[in-house]
Amino acid sequence: MAQPPTCANPLLLEWVKEWWDTARERNSKGVATYKHAYDSLKACPITFGHPSALQQLKGFGPKLCERLTEKLKKHCEENGLPMPSRATAKKRANGLNNLNGDDNDDDEPPPPKKARKAKPYVPAYRTGAYAIVLALSSLDENGPGPAGMSKADLIEEAQPHCDSSFTVPSDPTKFYTAWASMKTLEQKELVYERGRPLKRYALTDEGWEVAKRIRQVAEANSTGSVDAPAPAPAPTTGSRRPRVLEPILFDDDDDDYDDVDIDEPTASQYEGVVADGNDDAAPDDSRLPVYTPIRMAPGSFTVELVLDVREVRAKTDRDYMQEELVKRGVRPIMRSLELGDALWVARCNQPNWLARVGAEGDEVVLDWIVERKRLDDLIGSIKDGRFHEQKFRLRRAGVRNVVYLVEEMAMDAAHFSKYEEAVQSAIASIQVVNGYFLKKTQKMDDSIRYLASMTKLLKKVYEGRPLHVIPTKVLTAKNYLPILKHVRAKDPSATHYISYPAFASLASKSDMMTLRDIYLKMLMCTRGITGEKAVEIQKIWKTPNEFIKAFEQCGSGEEGKRRRINLVSNSLSHLIGRKKIAKVVSQKIAEVWGDA
């Protein structure tokens, strides 16, 4: 395609024109880009020695220049011409250099840009992050015992080093406090958290380096540096200031709590309380923490129903259950539950009282939880394994009274007949094996009436007697169930409860997911492996790595394959009843874990 003789770069312009025409034929989005490039190159009087130099023109970006470079390289190879060097692109060609080129330098890529070294992060003076790092540095870096501080202790230590409040937003129109800086510190891997249900925070190795730099700057400033702000005094290791309670804002200011009779435990009642911070080993009775329970006096709380927000009649009628319960005199608390579909809590009449005496939130979980299942949902949960997983999690929740609420809705007879035996077996398992209470209803309205009646009954049972709450700081994921077992064995009539935040953390799938939990869930993915059978397998092979190595040690060949197939069934042949693993199931496990 002939170009006007006035064009300084005819070959490059020809290629751009070809791509522009192609884009117009295909109605491509690049039409405008190629048009701008063509117009600017056609009007430019300067001859460019290399396509990379075109980036100074309108319409030319790195991708288009690179495409032209590839085209030029191919053109040079086909015509036996030397490829121009990128160095020529730095020069303004005055007609001396052209595309035939007189520069035989190798086509070397431009030197890579030197990576800018990231500056180490140091929190600004007297910000939330600064105060948190300084407070955590009061711990002994190499000290024995459980590492870290609880949120309450950390706020107490950090507040004197921060100009903003950790509990009250500085701007009344916003919700953020100085505690929001914790997210930044975790993202930058300066602070990590551990422990459930009571989270503890500690500095990482990088966090300790930042803390040391902060202290060095503080010490340098304190020696008389000019124009340096006076730093806050560093806390001494192991020291604790008298706790100062910050004022807390509440949305509900209609109630007057001055005349509520609540027996608040005194400081002396907590003498001898020892928190077991070791989350890695299951404690025996001798290692269980000694604590004085928090006593909630009658009249200081009300019993409330908590309903999962996902309990709906239909997508277009999501509030039906809530509205019908209100009509029956029960106003449920709606929230996303970690476990179950409904449960009951004792809500303190005085906000923040539990936090002051050793727990969190304003609610205590009572010994009743409901798992609601429509008949079709029950069948679905049996098929996909959720049924066994839910029962397993309910058992670990430590709640005494579990109610399975089954709605026997009408189903297609032919479809139901396929699963009728499985449903009857599941219902029998709920009652006989797990000891849970089974309540059958015909429709959702019947279930709503049942929940309303239970709420009124539990109000009568609980609101007239004191409740005893386990302080959250003595709880860990390992000692929670042993504590309940010990208390109930010592006094069957004793009922000790935990706060709702602690219960939610202990019941959470994500918060409490340990290697053992993941291992058990992996085992239960094999059809025929229930939670009970998975636990028995885990007792022999503690980790997935041990399990895989056991199959590898079976050898190769036909004999090794036979050993792998029978490994689990033979190793657990001493079990009886529901825990026994048949050979056909053992073979399925071997196919997954042992490549049998």
Beta strands, then each sheet from edge to edge (+ up, - down):
strand 1: 149-150
strand 2: 191-194
strand 3: 200-203
strand 4: 294-296
strand 5: 301-308
strand 6: 333-335
strand 7: 342-348
strand 8: 363-374
strand 9: 401-407
strand 10: 437-441
strand 11: 467-469
strand 12: 496-499
sheet 1: 1+ 3- 2+
sheet 2: 4+ 11- 12- 8+ 7- 5+ 6+
sheet 3: 4+ 11- 12- 8+ 9+ 10+
end
